[in-house]
Amino acid sequence: MGRLFVVNLEGKIYSCKHCRTHLALYEDIVSKSFQSRHGKAYLFNKVVNTFVGDKEERMMMTGLHTVADIFCVGCGSIIGWKYETAHEKSQKYKEGKSVLERFKVSGPDGSSYWINHEAHVGGSDADDV
């Protein structure tokens, strides 16, 4: 493996809660109304310092999507997923965007989100934009 180059962001930053690697800017949030197995998740236009896993078909609350898990380049933790293909026309806006699970990241103020034990286990996205 070669040298790792990490992008440092400026402004209101979301970072990996394990290693503090910068992941996304607050201004790149598209929606805060997504859900994951661990609770809240945010849809971002752009994330950095991640690598993408294998693509797979997943049935989500809003239908069938081709997604790939995304991992922090700093520590390898899974932090969310990326939408590769949305099979329903109304969901095409998600293509190329990434979801970060709030449980896996620290917010711009350094706060962490804790697991909501009542979170819906089966779903992993939402309709709201």
N, C-alpha and C positions, 0 to 999 in steps of 0.2 A: 504494500500500500504506500502511496506517495504522500507528500506533504499535504496537510489539511489547511485549506484557506477558509477562514470564517468571515462572513460579512458582519460588520458591526453597524447597527442601525442607530439613528438619532431620533429622539422624540419620545412619544408614549409607546413603549415597547412591551410586547409579550415575549417571554423567554421560557426556556425549558426549566421546570421546577427542580430538576435534579442537578444540572450542571450550569445553569444560567446562560446558556447559549442563546443569542438573540434569534427570534423566529419570525415575528411579524410586527407591523405597526398598527396602532389603534385606528388610524385613518383608512386602513385597507379592509376594515370589517364591512362585509356585505349584510350579514344578519347575525343577531345574537339569539335567535330562537330555535336553534338546532338542539337535538338531543342525542346523547350517546348512551352506552351501557352504564356509564358512571355519572350521568347527569347532563348539565349544560355543555354545549359546544358552540363555537362560533365559526361562521363561514367567512373566509378571507379571499380577497382578490389575489393576493400575493403572499407567499411565505418564503423564507430563506433558510439556509443552513439545515436543509433536510435532504434525505435520500428516499427514493420511492421503491416500495416493495413490488411484488408481483401483482398484476391485474387479476381481478376476479369479479364474477357477477354476484351482486348482493341484492336481495329483496329488502327494500327499506320502506319506511312508512309512506313514502311518496312514489313507490313503484320500483321497478328493476333498474339498477345502475351498474355500470362497470366502474369499479373503484380500485384503488391501490392504497395500502397503508403507507403512512409517511413516518419517518424516523428522524430523530435528532442526530446530526452529524457529530455532535460533541460526545454524547454518551450512548447512542444507539437505542434510546428509549422510544417506544411507539408513542406518538403524540397526536395522531389523528389519521385522516385519510384524504385522498385526492380523488375528485370526480373526473374520470376519464371520459365516460359516455353516459348520457341520460337517455333512456329509451323512450320516454314520454315527451312529447313536444313541449308541454308546459314546464318541464324541468330542465330544458336545455341551458338555461342561464347558469347552471351549476358546473357545466363542463369547463375543465381547466382550473377550477377553484379548489381550495383546500379547506378542510375543517380541522380546527384544533380543539381538542377536548379540554375544557377548563380545568378538570382535575389534573391534567398533565402539565399545565403551564402556570407561570406566575404572571399576574397582571401588571399593567404599567406602574401601579403604585407599590409593587412588590408583594401584593396579596396573593394568596393561593386559594383556590376553590376546593372545598372538601366534598367528598362523595355524599350525594343525597341517597340514602338507603332506600328511598321510596321511588327512585328513578325507574322509568319503564325499561326493562331489560331487553325487550325484543326490538326496539326501534333504534334508528340511528340518524334520522334527519327530520326536518320539519318543513311545513309548507310556507311559512312566513318569510318574507324578504324585507 
